């Protein structure tokens, strides 16, 4: 799952060149990656 999210984010490219719809998708992907990271790779002391 993580790899798929990263791949899709990479495919979207530079945030400044994206349409508003693609910017929304990029933001959602970024939030999903953050949530995944917190759930499966929590930082010490941030659980």
Secondary structure, 3 states (H helix, E strand, C coil): CHHHHHHHHHHHCCHHHCCHHHHHHHHHHHHHHHHHHHHHCCCCCCC
